[in-house]
Amino acid sequence: DAEITQSPRHKITETGRQVTLACHQTWNHNNMFWYRQDLGHGLRLIHYSYGVHDTNKGEVSDGYSVSRSNTEDLPLTLESAASSQTSVYFCASSRRRTGIGETQYFGPGTRLLVL
Amino acid sequence: GENVEQHPSTLSVQEGDSAVIKCTYSDSASNYFPWYKQELGKRPQLIIDIRSNVGEKKDQRIAVTLNKTAKHFSLHITETQPEDSAVYFCAASIVTGANSKLTFGKGITLSVRP
C-alpha cells in the first residue's frame, strides 16, 4: 500500500550537530510539507515543496533547510541543532489539483531531542 | 499571512452530549477548511473538510459549518463517545492554481467523560 514514512522515529543529538530527518512517500504526490509540533503552538510549517527542485520557506524556517531531488523524498536538515529545535516533526504530502484544496496525509512523526 | 484561531483550548463533555469547536480565520481569500484529529502519540488525520462554495457538510456524527461573512467555521460532533477524546486541529488554506498550504490553529483538547 502507498504510504508516507519518516526516519528515524526518535533521535537524540547534541547542540551544534547537523541532523537530517527523512521523509518518503509512495503516493507520487507533488506537494510535500514539514511541520513541527510543540505544546501550545499546534502545527507550524517549516518548509514545503510543490515539486522536484521547488522549495519554499514556511513560518518557522530559520535553522532548517530542505531539498527536493525526486518526487518521493523531502529530507529536512537542521544545520546546527539548537535546544529550541527539540520538538516533534511531521512530514505531510498531498496531491496537486488545480483550484481545489487537497487532503494532506501525515507521516508518523519524528521525536527529536537536542541536548 | 493567514491566521487561524481556535477557541476554547480545552473542552470537556459528557458521553452522549454534543461538542462544538469553533475556529476563525483572517484571510477572506481562504477557500479550503479541513479538520484533523490527533490521538495521543499518533499522527494528525483528516476527519472532514469543507470548501468555500459549501456552507455545511456532514459525515455520520460529525459536521462542519462555514460562515464566510464572519470568517469562522465550526466542527460539530454529536453523540460523543470516549474514543472522540483527542486533539482537534482546524486549518485554512488559500488554493491558488495548483498550489495550497495549510495554516493550522493551535488545537483543542476534547475530553469525553464516560
Chai-1 contact restraints between the chains, C-beta under 6 A:
chainA,res_idxA,chainB,res_idxB,connection_type,confidence,min_distance_angstrom,max_distance_angstrom,comment,restraint_id
A,G42,B,F104,contact,1.0,0.0,6.0,A-B,restraint_1
A,G42,B,G105,contact,1.0,0.0,6.0,A-B,restraint_2
A,G42,B,K106,contact,1.0,0.0,6.0,A-B,restraint_3
A,G42,B,G107,contact,1.0,0.0,6.0,A-B,restraint_4
A,L43,B,F104,contact,1.0,0.0,6.0,A-B,restraint_5
A,Y48,B,K101,contact,1.0,0.0,6.0,A-B,restraint_6
A,Y50,B,N99,contact,1.0,0.0,6.0,A-B,restraint_7
A,R96,B,A98,contact,1.0,0.0,6.0,A-B,restraint_8
A,T98,B,G97,contact,1.0,0.0,6.0,A-B,restraint_9
A,T98,B,A98,contact,1.0,0.0,6.0,A-B,restraint_10
A,G101,B,Y32,contact,1.0,0.0,6.0,A-B,restraint_11
A,G101,B,S93,contact,1.0,0.0,6.0,A-B,restraint_12
A,G101,B,V95,contact,1.0,0.0,6.0,A-B,restraint_13
A,G101,B,S100,contact,1.0,0.0,6.0,A-B,restraint_14
A,T103,B,L46,contact,1.0,0.0,6.0,A-B,restraint_15
A,F106,B,R43,contact,1.0,0.0,6.0,A-B,restraint_16
A,F106,B,P44,contact,1.0,0.0,6.0,A-B,restraint_17
A,P108,B,R43,contact,1.0,0.0,6.0,A-B,restraint_18
A,G109,B,R43,contact,1.0,0.0,6.0,A-B,restraint_19
